Amino acid sequence: MKRLLAALVLVIAACRPAAAGEITVFAAASLVNAFTAVKADFEQLHPGNTIHLDFAASGALLGRMDAGAACDVFVSADRDTMTMAVDKRRVDPASRLVFAGNTLVLAVPPGNPARVKDLDSLSQGGVRRIGVGNPETVPAGRYAKRALQQKALWFALTSKLVYYPSVRHVLTAVSHGEVDAGFVYATDAAAPGITVGTAASLVLSPPITYTAARSAAAKDTRLAADFLAYLATPQAKATLAVFGFTPPPTQPE
């Protein structure tokens, strides 16, 4: 009888699904809508597992990792922040994945009252406030700085620049007419419920890239690896495309 009971226990244990897991994903603020959908798809494909999403500017998220915040997967809106994460040994460099691209645009409030039409027009007298993510911590801010430097406009516009803690804060400021123009991603400008216009789309070299990696302090390395692998699947890429993200640039890491 004892042997029979022991055998039954082993059979029941073998039939149980793998233990459920949960991970925390630190992701760039511009991914709010897209990653909310990605999370739902992933959890449906992996029943019992839970993804906790935490959004902010990429640099701010890295700062939180420096301070010891729990994180299993780090997702940056640029290569520079991810490189800093590697240099600080906050992520596993072998796990890095470039999974999407985007476009930087010059957004304007409804009606475009300052009549902004391109980067050069930002110098005109009617433009008094230009929203930009803080280049120290916000990738979109660094992209904007690069675009303005290429036109020799960065220093000329310094007095007009208003720094914000994330690209989503810039988007809100533009939509509320708090600034005459602002630098945001094309995906933000086209998000549902957002009422901003696009005065110009900016071509950058190197291009905008979104990179993900497993945190060096990840508690559930298996689930973190599964989530990273999912970002490279056709299903995840299709979901990202719905929100306007482009395929990952082919430029080498």
N, C-alpha and C positions, 0 to 999 in steps of 0.2 A: 504493500500500500504506500509506504513512504517513497519507494522508488517511483511509483506511478505519479504521486503528487509532485515530486521533484521534476519529472519529465513534463508534466502539465505546466509547471511554472516556467520552464525553459521555453516551451512552445509559445506560451502567452507573451513572454518577453520578446521573443523573436518576431512576433506579429505586430508588436507596437510600432508606430511610426517613430522616426528619429526625433530626438528631443528638440522641442521648439527653441528657437533662438531669437535674439533681438540685438540690433545694432543701432548706433547713432551715426547719422551721416551729416557732417558739416558741409553745407553747399552754398555756393555763391548766390547772392540775393536775386540775380537775374533768372535763376532756375526755379523760382517758387512755383509757378504754374505747371511747368513741364515736369518737374520732379515729383510733384504731388500726384500726377497721373502715372509716372513711372513707378512710384511706390505702390500704388493700387494694383498695377499690373503684376509687379514682382510678388507681392503678397498673395495674389490670387494663384500664381504659379507655384508658390512655396507656402502652402497652408500651414498655419501655426507659427510662422515666423513674422516678426514685426520690425519695421523700419521706422526709426524716429528721425525726423528731419529737423535740422536747425539751420536757419538761413541768416546770412549777414554778408558784409563785404568780405572778400577773400582774405585780405590782410588782417581784418579784425578776428576772423575765425582762427587764423594761424596764431595770433596773439593769445587767444584763449587756450589753444593747445600748448603754447609755451607756459601758460599759467597752470597747466595740469588738468584742464577740462577733459571729461571723458569723450572720446571720439573714436570711431572704428574706421570710418572712411572720410577722407578729405577731398573735396571737389572745388577746384579753383577755376576762375574765369580767365586765367592767364598762365603762361609758362613761368613767368618771373616768380610769382608767389609760390608755385609748386617747387621751383628750384630752391627757394629759400627754405621751404619745408624739408627738402632733401638735405640741404647743407646743415640744418639744425637737427637732423636725424629724427624729425617728427613723423616721417612716413618711410615706408619700405620702397626704395627707388626701383626695385625690380618689379613692383606691382603697378607702376605708372601706366596710365591709359589715356591717350588723347581720343575723346569720343565725340566731340561736336565742335562746330564753329559758329560764328555769329557775325553781324555787321554793326558798326557804330554809325549812328545817325545824329544829325543835328535836329532836335525836336523843337517845336514852337507851340505856344498856347493856341487854343481855338481862335480862328480868325487872324492869327499872326499879326497882331497890332503893330509890332515894330518893323514889319515888312522884311524879315530876315529871309534871305534866299540862298546864301552860301557862307563859307567861312569868311571871305573878304567883307561881306556885308556886316559882320559883327563889329567892325570898326566904326560904323556910322553912328552919328550922334543920338539917334533914336533908340539905340541898344544900350541899356544901362546896367543890366544884370544878366550874367550868363551862368547857368548852373552846371557844375562839374563835380564829379566824385573826387574826394581828396586823393591826389596821386600817391600819397604815402601808403594808403591802405586799400584803395579802390581800383581794381584793374581798369574799369571804364574810364576813370580819371587819368590813368597812365596812358591809355589809348588816346584820349582826347588831347593830352599834353603833346603826345607824339605828332598827332595830326596838325596841331597848331604850330608846333616847332617846324614842321616841314614847310609851312607857309610863312615862317618867320613872324608869327602873330602872338606867340605865347607871352612874351614880355610886354608887347604893345597892349595886350588886353588884360594884364594883371589886375588893374584897378576895377575891372568889371566882373572878375571871376568870383563866384560865390561857391565855397566848398561845402559838400554834403557827405555824410558818413556812408552812403551806399548809392548805387545807381537807382534804386527804387525811390529813395528820397528825392533825387533829381527829377525823376519822372513825376512825382507828386507835385513838386514845385512848379514844373512846366504846365501841368494840367490845370493847376489852380491860378495860373497867371502870376505867380510870385517872381518869376524871372522871364526875360524876353526870349530866351532860348536856352537849351540845355543839351548836354551830350548823354545819350542813352543808347541802349542796344535796339536794333530793329525789332527784336522779339518783344521788348517792353513797349515800344510805341504802338505795336499792333495787338497788344493784349486786350482781351474782351473788357469792355467797360472803361477803357482808357480813351480820353478825348484829347489827343494831341495831333499836331500835323508834323510832317517830315519835310524840312527845308532842303536837306541834302543827305545823301548816303556817302560815307567816307571809305575810301580804299586804303587799307593799311598794309604795310610790309615790314615785318612778318605779319601774317593775318591773326585774327582773334581765334584763340584756341581754348577749349575747356578740357581740363586734365583732372583725372581722379587717381587716387592712390590709397592703399591701406595704411591706416595709422600704425606707427611703430608700437603704440600702446593698445592696439585693438584687443578687446577681451574675447571676441568671437571671430577668430581669423577665418574659420570656414565660411561663415555667413558673409563676412566682408568680401571674401574672394568670390563667392557666388554673386554678390551684388555687382561687383566690378565686371565680372564675366557677362552679366546680363546687359550692362550698358553697351557692350559691343555687339549685341544680337540685333538682327533685322527688326524684331518687334520693338525694342527700345529705340532704335534709330527712327522707326516710323512714328513713334509717339513724340519724339523730340521734333520731328519734321512738322507735325501738326501745329506745334507752337512756334514754328518759324526758324528753328535751329537748322543749320546746314551740316552736311557731312564733315567729318574731321579733315582738316587740311592735311595734305600729303607731305608737308615739310617735315623732315626728320626731327625728332626730339633732341 
